[in-house]
Amino acid sequence: MWKKIYLLTAALVLSACSEQQSNDAFLTLGDQAFSQSAWSEADESTRGTMVYSFLKEYSVTGMKSETLIDLLGEPTGYHEYDHDLAYFIGGNVQSQYGEGYLLVFFIKDGIVDEYRTFPAID
């Protein structure tokens, strides 16, 4: 019995720790329609306004990293590991990465496993 309770508790804690940021949080940055051409020509601030639309249009979790790069271009930022893809996006926030947010796509075996911003969008 105690073993089952321990396993259930551990599973709940792990799922809470790995919970992905809500896509609705990106709506606070704006809701400009995403297009590859607009993204490629946009500055960081404008890119921030397109993230919500991008995430609504594309199922990013489970996507190949090559497909993500085809859509967003080469990463514009760096996070802890070279294989994770990071993009600076706009927002009125200052962080250890500079002005704005760092949108990071965590890659596992060539596939997007999860994504979030640093700092987190409130």
Backbone bond lengths (Angstrom), bond angles and torsions (degrees), N, CA, C in turn:
res aa  C-N    CA-C-N  psi(-1)  N-CA   C-N-CA  omega(-1)  CA-C   N-CA-C  phi
1 M - - - 1.446 - - 1.524 111.53 -
2 W 1.338 117.10 -49.01 1.468 121.20 -179.23 1.520 111.02 -63.69
3 K 1.313 114.81 -32.91 1.463 118.76 179.42 1.534 109.92 -64.41
4 K 1.326 117.09 -41.59 1.467 121.28 178.79 1.533 110.73 -64.59
5 I 1.306 117.27 -42.00 1.463 121.42 179.15 1.527 109.48 -64.00
6 Y 1.326 116.97 -43.24 1.461 120.80 179.16 1.528 110.33 -61.65
7 L 1.321 117.62 -46.63 1.465 121.28 -179.27 1.527 111.56 -63.10
8 L 1.319 116.70 -41.28 1.464 120.67 178.72 1.525 110.93 -64.49
9 T 1.312 116.59 -43.95 1.469 121.10 178.46 1.525 110.73 -62.54
10 A 1.311 117.10 -44.18 1.464 121.02 179.44 1.530 110.56 -62.28
11 A 1.313 117.14 -41.70 1.469 120.84 179.65 1.529 110.82 -63.66
12 L 1.314 117.23 -41.90 1.463 120.85 178.93 1.520 111.76 -65.01
13 V 1.312 117.51 -41.52 1.459 121.25 179.33 1.521 110.00 -64.86
14 L 1.320 117.47 -45.01 1.461 120.63 -179.91 1.519 111.94 -64.67
15 S 1.314 117.50 -39.68 1.469 119.10 179.82 1.525 110.67 -68.28
16 A 1.308 118.17 -34.30 1.468 120.82 177.96 1.526 110.60 -68.89
17 C 1.320 116.99 -36.98 1.469 120.26 -179.51 1.519 112.16 -69.60
18 S 1.317 117.19 -30.67 1.454 119.41 -175.64 1.526 112.65 -100.11
19 E 1.323 116.52 8.66 1.454 119.77 -178.07 1.521 111.05 -62.08
20 Q 1.308 115.38 129.91 1.459 121.69 -177.44 1.528 110.47 -77.45
21 Q 1.292 115.19 149.09 1.453 121.38 178.72 1.533 109.46 -59.86
22 S 1.297 117.33 139.76 1.453 122.09 179.45 1.523 110.59 -66.74
23 N 1.326 115.94 134.58 1.468 119.51 177.78 1.522 111.69 -62.26
24 D 1.316 116.96 -29.14 1.461 120.18 179.86 1.523 112.12 -61.95
25 A 1.325 117.44 -25.97 1.460 120.31 178.18 1.524 110.70 -61.56
26 F 1.327 117.41 -31.94 1.459 121.02 -179.06 1.527 112.35 -69.40
27 L 1.312 116.93 -20.10 1.459 121.27 178.71 1.527 111.35 -61.78
28 T 1.327 117.11 -26.25 1.463 119.93 178.41 1.530 111.97 -65.81
29 L 1.334 117.41 -19.15 1.466 121.22 177.80 1.521 112.21 -86.22
30 G 1.336 116.72 -17.67 1.462 121.23 179.82 1.514 111.05 134.74
31 D 1.318 115.25 172.40 1.469 119.56 -178.24 1.526 112.04 -134.78
32 Q 1.320 116.62 36.31 1.462 120.37 176.80 1.529 109.02 -65.87
33 A 1.321 116.65 139.79 1.454 121.96 -179.44 1.529 110.60 -62.70
34 F 1.330 115.31 136.25 1.463 120.94 178.65 1.516 110.26 -84.06
35 S 1.320 115.55 137.80 1.464 122.08 165.59 1.519 106.23 -146.67
36 Q 1.322 116.49 148.40 1.456 120.44 -179.11 1.529 111.38 -58.87
37 S 1.314 116.33 -42.94 1.462 119.09 -177.47 1.527 111.08 -67.36
38 A 1.333 117.45 -41.58 1.467 119.97 178.40 1.522 110.47 -64.88
39 W 1.329 117.52 -41.86 1.460 121.81 179.27 1.525 110.38 -61.37
40 S 1.320 116.86 -44.91 1.468 120.19 -175.91 1.527 112.33 -65.17
41 E 1.318 117.28 -26.23 1.468 121.13 -179.17 1.528 112.98 -97.80
42 A 1.326 117.11 -8.72 1.466 121.54 -172.39 1.523 112.29 -82.16
43 D 1.335 114.81 154.86 1.458 120.17 170.55 1.534 108.08 -84.27
44 E 1.308 116.41 176.17 1.463 121.09 -176.70 1.525 112.57 -58.84
45 S 1.319 116.78 -40.55 1.455 121.15 -178.67 1.528 111.02 -62.67
46 T 1.320 116.29 -46.24 1.462 120.20 179.80 1.521 110.82 -67.65
47 R 1.315 117.19 -37.13 1.471 119.83 176.99 1.528 110.59 -60.01
48 G 1.322 116.00 -38.11 1.460 119.34 178.05 1.512 112.22 -58.86
49 T 1.337 116.74 -36.43 1.470 119.75 -179.30 1.523 112.07 -72.82
50 M 1.341 118.26 -15.09 1.466 122.05 -178.75 1.528 114.24 -95.76
51 V 1.320 117.84 -12.08 1.465 120.50 -173.79 1.525 111.55 -61.77
52 Y 1.318 117.63 -44.17 1.470 120.50 -179.57 1.532 110.51 -57.40
53 S 1.327 116.75 -47.36 1.458 121.55 179.21 1.530 110.99 -63.01
54 F 1.323 116.46 -42.79 1.462 121.30 178.87 1.528 111.15 -57.97
55 L 1.332 116.28 -47.29 1.460 120.35 -177.52 1.523 112.53 -70.33
56 K 1.332 117.29 -26.92 1.467 120.30 174.73 1.524 110.49 -72.31
57 E 1.319 116.54 -36.87 1.460 121.77 -175.50 1.529 113.34 -79.53
58 Y 1.319 116.64 -34.92 1.465 121.00 -175.02 1.517 111.17 -118.44
59 S 1.319 115.08 136.67 1.459 121.04 173.65 1.523 107.05 -84.92
60 V 1.318 116.30 94.91 1.458 121.53 -170.36 1.524 111.93 -75.68
61 T 1.321 117.57 -42.58 1.458 119.84 179.01 1.526 108.36 -64.62
62 G 1.318 115.20 123.94 1.465 121.05 -176.55 1.527 113.07 97.76
63 M 1.333 116.32 -5.97 1.464 121.52 -179.86 1.530 109.68 -78.72
64 K 1.333 116.68 144.70 1.465 120.49 174.64 1.525 108.90 -67.34
65 S 1.322 116.03 143.70 1.459 120.31 -179.23 1.532 110.90 -61.70
66 E 1.331 117.94 -33.79 1.463 120.96 178.06 1.530 111.51 -63.38
67 T 1.321 116.84 -38.00 1.462 121.72 178.39 1.520 110.01 -65.60
68 L 1.325 116.58 -42.09 1.464 120.63 178.49 1.528 110.36 -61.93
69 I 1.321 117.24 -42.74 1.469 120.79 178.53 1.520 110.34 -65.59
70 D 1.335 117.84 -36.88 1.464 120.52 176.03 1.530 111.05 -60.33
71 L 1.329 116.47 -37.07 1.466 121.23 -178.42 1.525 112.88 -78.34
72 L 1.342 116.97 -43.49 1.467 121.07 -171.96 1.528 114.09 -106.31
73 G 1.300 117.29 -7.87 1.454 119.77 -176.83 1.519 110.89 84.17
74 E 1.315 115.59 -178.14 1.460 120.76 179.71 1.528 109.62 -64.16
75 P 1.325 117.23 145.25 1.466 120.82 178.76 1.524 111.74 -55.72
76 T 1.327 115.87 146.20 1.465 121.67 -179.90 1.519 111.85 -108.86
77 G 1.318 116.81 0.88 1.458 121.49 -179.35 1.504 110.21 -140.99
78 Y 1.303 115.25 179.70 1.458 121.62 -179.21 1.515 109.00 -136.61
79 H 1.326 115.15 135.05 1.450 121.25 172.42 1.517 106.64 -116.29
80 E 1.275 119.44 -165.97 1.459 123.18 -169.63 1.529 115.44 -57.83
81 Y 1.322 118.61 -34.05 1.458 120.56 -175.23 1.518 110.50 -123.38
82 D 1.327 116.33 143.02 1.464 121.45 -178.52 1.521 113.22 -60.73
83 H 1.330 117.39 -31.77 1.468 119.09 -176.54 1.530 113.22 -77.90
84 D 1.334 118.47 -15.83 1.461 120.83 174.99 1.527 108.54 -80.70
85 L 1.325 116.52 138.93 1.456 121.57 -177.11 1.522 109.40 -97.34
86 A 1.324 116.51 128.65 1.462 120.85 -176.12 1.520 110.52 -129.22
87 Y 1.344 114.81 138.61 1.462 121.80 -178.92 1.522 108.99 -133.05
88 F 1.342 116.27 132.48 1.455 119.87 173.20 1.520 108.35 -76.77
89 I 1.333 115.46 131.96 1.460 120.98 175.60 1.524 108.09 -130.26
90 G 1.308 115.60 157.36 1.453 121.11 -174.19 1.499 114.76 -70.48
91 G 1.276 113.47 169.00 1.453 122.28 178.64 1.508 108.03 151.63
92 N 1.288 116.27 152.26 1.466 121.38 -178.84 1.516 110.30 -89.52
93 V 1.313 114.68 69.64 1.458 120.10 -179.42 1.527 108.22 -145.97
94 Q 1.308 115.24 148.13 1.454 121.36 176.13 1.525 107.10 -112.68
95 S 1.316 116.94 135.30 1.459 120.45 179.08 1.515 109.49 -140.15
96 Q 1.304 115.92 -179.21 1.463 120.69 177.80 1.520 111.48 -63.72
97 Y 1.343 117.13 -15.77 1.458 121.35 -179.73 1.530 112.33 -93.62
98 G 1.296 117.07 -7.16 1.457 121.33 -179.66 1.515 111.42 121.19
99 E 1.316 115.95 -157.54 1.466 122.12 179.58 1.529 109.36 -79.17
100 G 1.301 117.23 131.82 1.460 121.79 179.68 1.520 111.44 94.88
101 Y 1.328 114.05 -168.41 1.459 121.58 -177.77 1.522 110.08 -104.77
102 L 1.321 115.58 154.54 1.447 121.76 171.16 1.521 106.40 -107.57
103 L 1.327 116.94 114.97 1.460 122.55 178.37 1.518 106.99 -91.74
104 V 1.330 116.49 116.27 1.457 121.40 -174.85 1.525 109.63 -114.77
105 F 1.329 114.84 130.76 1.459 122.81 173.55 1.521 106.11 -105.75
106 F 1.324 116.43 114.58 1.456 121.71 -178.42 1.526 108.85 -83.96
107 I 1.322 115.64 123.25 1.455 122.20 -174.16 1.527 109.94 -104.83
108 K 1.320 115.31 132.12 1.465 121.34 175.96 1.525 107.09 -130.76
109 D 1.318 116.19 118.41 1.469 122.31 -178.91 1.525 112.15 55.31
110 G 1.333 116.67 39.49 1.461 121.48 176.09 1.521 115.05 81.00
111 I 1.322 117.03 6.04 1.472 122.90 -176.17 1.532 109.07 -123.31
112 V 1.342 116.65 140.81 1.467 120.53 175.81 1.523 108.22 -67.11
113 D 1.313 115.31 118.63 1.463 121.87 -178.62 1.526 110.92 -92.42
114 E 1.320 115.93 -38.88 1.461 122.06 177.43 1.521 108.08 -165.06
115 Y 1.327 115.67 172.43 1.466 121.19 177.87 1.508 109.40 -150.08
116 R 1.328 114.84 153.11 1.473 120.95 176.45 1.516 109.54 -166.90
117 T 1.313 115.27 168.86 1.459 120.04 178.27 1.518 110.68 -105.76
118 F 1.312 114.17 154.86 1.451 121.91 173.52 1.511 107.15 -126.06
119 P 1.314 118.96 121.80 1.454 125.98 -9.23 1.526 110.36 -67.73
120 A 1.311 115.99 168.57 1.466 120.44 178.51 1.529 109.43 -65.08
121 I 1.322 115.18 144.19 1.471 120.22 175.62 1.516 107.65 -81.62
122 D 1.334 116.17 128.35 1.476 120.11 -179.46 1.489 111.88 -74.13
